[in-house]
Amino acid sequence: MIVFGLGNPGERYANTRHNSAWVIFDQWSLDWVSNKYAQSLEAKKGGVLFVKPQTFMNESGRSVAWYQKELGFNLEDFVVIYDDVDLPVGRLRISFDRDSRGHNGIKSIQEVLQTSAFVRVRIGIAPVNDEGELQTPESRTSFVLKDFSAKDLETVRNLAPKIQSILETIEVKGYVEAMNRFN
């Protein structure tokens, strides 16, 4: 299985909402190595290859294209983890074969693969009010590039064990079982 975590490279973006997948990856103490040909960092854990594209969010497809060409992975073995401004902070959703809903990293991947038929693990990043209702930001672009609050960052970090279980379920029993169990 190959798992792409979308984000933006550089210290400036380390704790931004757009880098929620990388926040999760960093909880697993993976040994990252540079793949200059794919402009990515990669790490292996068991039979899973984890990838952090270093092409910036809007060009994520370039890295995916290289791995597709070099490894020839099946889409059934391909998972993308990324932020979702339509879900509250700390919420997860597993989905398959859906449109990008305006997410430029997903758009880039769909253009390269010429399909939307791949598994996604979406990490909620949207704020909620005191009643727990979703607060849609006025400007999604500027919102996703803002740092998490300390509380929200901790909430996302605490998702790491659940995402690990989701990935294990996808690998062993498939994404439908993971959706039934975790959505």
N, C-alpha and C positions, 0 to 999 in steps of 0.2 A: 504494500500500500504506500502511496505517496500523498503526503499531507502538506498543502501549501497554506501558510499563514500569511495573510496580506497585511501590509503595513508600509511605512515610509522609513528609509534609512536615515541615520544621523541622530545625534544626541538631542537635537531640537524637538524631535518627534517621539522620543522614547516613551513618554507617558501620556501621549495624546489618545483620544478616543479611537482614532483611526488605527492605532496600533494595538488594539485589544488582543488580537491573536498572538502578537509577539509577547505581550504581557503574560499570556498563558504559557507559551513556550518557555519563557524565562523561569517559570516556576518548576520546570522539570530538570534543570541543570544539565542540559544537553551540551555536548562538545561540538561547537560549530566550527566548520571549516569553509573557506572561501572556494567557490566554484566560479572562476573568472569568466568562463565561457557562457555560463547561464546568468551571470550577474546575480548571484545568489549566495546565501549562506546555507549550508546543509548539515544535517546531523542524522545519525542513525540510532534507533532504539529498537531492539528486537528486529523484526522484519519490516519496520516502518522507516521510510525516508521522510524527514521533516525538512521543509524548505522555507526560507525567508527571502523572497525576491528582493533584490537591492535596486530595482528599477524605478522606484516610487510607485505609488498605488495605481496611477492611471496607466502605467505601462506593464502591469503584472503579467499580461499575456506573453510578453517577450520571453520571460523566464520559463513560463509554462510551455511555450513552443519548443524551446531548446530541449527540455526534459522529454517532451512527447517525441521529438525526433530521435534523441539519443537512447532513451529507454523503451520507447514504444509502449508505454503503459496503457492498459485498458481503462476506459472511463469508469468501470466498476471499481477500480482500485485507486481512484482519484478523489480526494476530499479537499475542499477549500474552507478555511476558517476565516471569518471576517466580522467586522462590526456591522451592526444594523441599527440605524437611528429610528426605526419603527417599532423597536422592542424596548421595554424599560431596562434600565441598568440591572445586570445580574440575571436576566432571563435568557434562556437558550432556545433555539429552534433548529431542528434538523429539517432540511428540505431537499428536494430533488427536482430537477427540470423546471425551474421557474425563471422568470425574466429577471433582469438586473435590478429593477426598481430604482434605477438611477445611480446605482453604485458603480463608479467608474472602474474600479479594479475588476469587478465581475464582468462589466461590459468588455473590457480588454481581453479577458480570458475567453469569453463567448465568441468574440471576433476571431481569435486565433484558432480555437477548436471548432468553430462553425457549428456549435451546438450549445444548448443550455442543459443538456442531459448529464449532469454530474451532481454529486452530493455536496451540500453545503452545511456547515455548522455556523449558525449566525449567533453572534454575541450582542445582546441588547446593551445599548449605550445611552439611550434617551433618559432625560431626567423625569422624575415623577414628583408630584406635589405631595403635601402632607396627607392627602386622602389616598395616595397610591395611584393617582391618575396620570397617564402619560402626558408629558408636556412637549409638544412638538416644537423644536427650535425654529426661529424665523428663518435663519440662514443655515442650511445644512452644511454647506461648504466650510464656513468659518467654525461652526460648532464641532465638526469632527476633528478639526486641527487644534482644538483647545485641549489643554491637559485635563486629565481626570481630577476631580477633587480627591482628597486623601481617602475619604469614605468610599467613593465610587471605585477608586483604584483597588482598594482592599476587597471590595465586593467582587470585582472581576478576577483578581488573583485567586480568590477562594473558589472559583469555578474550575480550576485546573483539574482536581480529582474527578469531577463529573465529566469533563471533556475527555479525560483519559478513558473513563468507562465507556463513553459514547464511541470513541475510536476503536476500542477493543471489541465492542459489540458489532460495529460496522465490519471490522476485519473478519470476525468469526461467524457472525450470523446474518450480516447484510444490513443495508441501510433501512429497509422496511421494518425489521425488528427493532433497530435503534429508534426509529421514529415512533413506533408503538410504545416502546418502553420509556423514552425520555421526553417526548413532546407533550 
